[in-house]
Amino acid sequence: MLNTRADMDSSMFALKIRQTIGRELGVMPHLIVSRLHRSKLDPNRDREDGAQHNPIAELTYDTFHNQIQAVHDQFDGPAIHFDIHGYSNHNTDNWMELGYYIIPYILNMGLLDPNESSIKALGARSDKPFSSLIAGEDSLGKLLMDEGYRAVPSPQYPRPDTGIEGKYFSGGYITEHWGSLHGGEVDCVQYEVPQWIRDESEEHGERFGRAFARWSRTTISRSLY
């Protein structure tokens, strides 16, 4: 089943994050955007589900993922792939969701295994506990907290069940396929952000970009310079 809801304003939000990361780190990250409405193509699913056997959609799907491959091929060391999406429903928690391809049940149980995540390479090369990289003082969630946001997982909300409704998405096809779960040194994090953040992309993209840049500097600095 194809999700036909659009990630409204996610591209503008991602562009502002990109600009901020470039300013903070002195190197401009790549940005790949799907311009098609999700009723036409969902590149965050496998080819069969995402393109629905439509020849034009299949060509576009292949172009999108081939471009990701071309970018990944440029790195000969650690790198990070941020996959930015949005959700429209303003649920009770209304937080930022960071997906490492660790399902909610596993997060809630605290059974964190880097070998079963999209940041497997980071877990292997880091001297920090994996739990800290996911939800502790060394996590991206902590840096978003420092910018004034609620994020899961993070020190404030280490698990989905620490919220009221506990809405959480662990990541889709891009996170699973393009992260380091199956090998390589490129890690991937899917980011789900509510509409109210994307409505003010200039302000929030700046703050998110600072957090992303700080996390990139501490986790993959060798591949950035």
Steps between C-alpha positions, in 0.01 A plus 500: 500500500642838398491789747352786299546778756762759410792601722388862478782759518765238584719607207519864617575384851775269371646782289533726805659216698746447214593869489557508875711184501709643217560822691578323827737238353645688207394231253161481327320166533323337208122540478281260301128581484208309351278764340212266421193480719487174692181405315731463196816360659622401845879454485503399868362158407640222289465540124191283461298677769646846446452517121191277471622350168460833320780533238551875556493459877746211475739712293474784752545259790817362341632850432444601861674199650779499240577857605526389863737223392713749306532723807581211733768383257686828552580415863795284595429521872221569751208715388145569613179496295212699651166396351253782573123445504195660654180393666180701499299385799551709812484221752540546873875443506571714191871423522786448259559135411853375430498163327799267519309201364443378855133408540301656788473171688878464513546862605240462773671186628842664490643211295732714290732316263711711260515206260122528454492873427557740210797651689682171538827651373485785752436252780806298393746789477381706797639464851167618642235256628247432227217594736659844536526543122130417466340675797771630733741789529667412167177480300355718230189516717703670775619768259142563386400526867772763542335696218170490689319210331336182620652201326478123526734331572685749720596531868159658569306242298724194462215276383169545318312378808623801698253711304124516533403344167847372421487567123830394348629387160833316499582566136400377157663349194761775463617464859520122472655488152736800504619485860777274627271216616616282211857625492702804399588815693208724408250517784141614455247668729139563397358816641123550542396857577150639565339757272534793741878473472490493120266800494790711632789344309731800526496512879487130578724390213773722642475344844475146369794562269714604795412178683565285193834675442617446858405132488673458163814670631527264795402177324638520145749788496763299312280474191410868489842656443 
